[in-house]
């Protein structure tokens, strides 16, 4: 088993913030007032990133 990413989800004021740290050292942040929208954007990006 191999870790491919670490996901951190926090609430910052009215925004939900999802921070993704990939095993290759890159990271990205998704911010949205709607929790599901932040997660949807994050999952779409992760699917593209990890499909390579």
Short mmCIF file of the C-alpha atoms (twelve columns), coordinates in Angstrom:
data_MODEL
# 
_entry.id   MODEL 
# 
loop_
_atom_site.group_PDB 
_atom_site.id 
_atom_site.type_symbol 
_atom_site.label_atom_id 
_atom_site.label_alt_id 
_atom_site.label_comp_id 
_atom_site.label_asym_id 
_atom_site.label_seq_id 
_atom_site.Cartn_x 
_atom_site.Cartn_y 
_atom_site.Cartn_z 
_atom_site.pdbx_PDB_model_num 
ATOM 1  C CA . UNK A 1  0.000   0.000  0.000   1 
ATOM 2  C CA . UNK A 2  1.261   3.453  -0.924  1 
ATOM 3  C CA . UNK A 3  0.126   6.891  0.223   1 
ATOM 4  C CA . UNK A 4  -0.671  9.091  -2.778  1 
ATOM 5  C CA . UNK A 5  -1.895  12.205 -0.981  1 
ATOM 6  C CA . UNK A 6  -2.722  13.806 2.335   1 
ATOM 7  C CA . UNK A 7  -5.943  15.840 2.543   1 
ATOM 8  C CA . UNK A 8  -6.602  18.456 5.195   1 
ATOM 9  C CA . UNK A 9  -10.038 20.088 5.465   1 
ATOM 10 C CA . UNK A 10 -10.596 23.146 7.623   1 
ATOM 11 C CA . UNK A 11 -13.177 25.893 8.086   1 
ATOM 12 C CA . UNK A 12 -11.784 29.412 7.672   1 
ATOM 13 C CA . UNK A 13 -14.494 31.932 8.458   1 
ATOM 14 C CA . UNK A 14 -17.269 31.161 6.000   1 
ATOM 15 C CA . UNK A 15 -14.999 29.214 3.644   1 
ATOM 16 C CA . UNK A 16 -14.247 25.520 3.629   1 
ATOM 17 C CA . UNK A 17 -10.630 24.893 2.691   1 
ATOM 18 C CA . UNK A 18 -9.344  21.569 1.378   1 
ATOM 19 C CA . UNK A 19 -5.555  21.318 1.172   1 
ATOM 20 C CA . UNK A 20 -4.079  18.438 -0.786  1 
ATOM 21 C CA . UNK A 21 -0.438  17.421 -0.420  1 
ATOM 22 C CA . UNK A 22 0.665   14.878 -3.034  1 
ATOM 23 C CA . UNK A 23 3.412   12.330 -2.525  1 
ATOM 24 C CA . UNK A 24 5.514   14.062 -5.209  1 
ATOM 25 C CA . UNK A 25 5.741   17.150 -2.990  1 
ATOM 26 C CA . UNK A 26 3.224   19.348 -4.781  1 
ATOM 27 C CA . UNK A 27 0.244   20.842 -2.987  1 
ATOM 28 C CA . UNK A 28 -2.961  22.630 -3.887  1 
ATOM 29 C CA . UNK A 29 -5.712  24.429 -1.996  1 
ATOM 30 C CA . UNK A 30 -9.440  24.508 -2.765  1 
ATOM 31 C CA . UNK A 31 -11.603 27.156 -1.137  1 
ATOM 32 C CA . UNK A 32 -15.368 27.558 -1.352  1 
ATOM 33 C CA . UNK A 33 -18.242 28.605 0.896   1 
ATOM 34 C CA . UNK A 34 -20.111 25.450 -0.159  1 
ATOM 35 C CA . UNK A 35 -18.464 22.331 1.288   1 
ATOM 36 C CA . UNK A 36 -19.593 20.006 -1.519  1 
ATOM 37 C CA . UNK A 37 -18.292 22.395 -4.197  1 
ATOM 38 C CA . UNK A 38 -14.812 22.501 -2.630  1 
ATOM 39 C CA . UNK A 39 -14.752 18.699 -2.447  1 
ATOM 40 C CA . UNK A 40 -16.039 18.250 -5.998  1 
ATOM 41 C CA . UNK A 41 -13.350 20.511 -7.443  1 
ATOM 42 C CA . UNK A 42 -10.687 18.733 -5.389  1 
ATOM 43 C CA . UNK A 43 -11.817 15.244 -6.468  1 
ATOM 44 C CA . UNK A 44 -11.918 16.187 -10.164 1 
ATOM 45 C CA . UNK A 45 -8.366  17.561 -9.977  1 
ATOM 46 C CA . UNK A 46 -7.131  14.515 -8.067  1 
ATOM 47 C CA . UNK A 47 -8.652  12.142 -10.618 1 
ATOM 48 C CA . UNK A 48 -6.806  13.977 -13.408 1 
ATOM 49 C CA . UNK A 49 -3.551  14.164 -11.454 1 
ATOM 50 C CA . UNK A 50 -3.509  10.541 -10.350 1 
ATOM 51 C CA . UNK A 51 -4.651  9.114  -13.701 1 
ATOM 52 C CA . UNK A 52 -1.262  9.956  -15.249 1 
# 
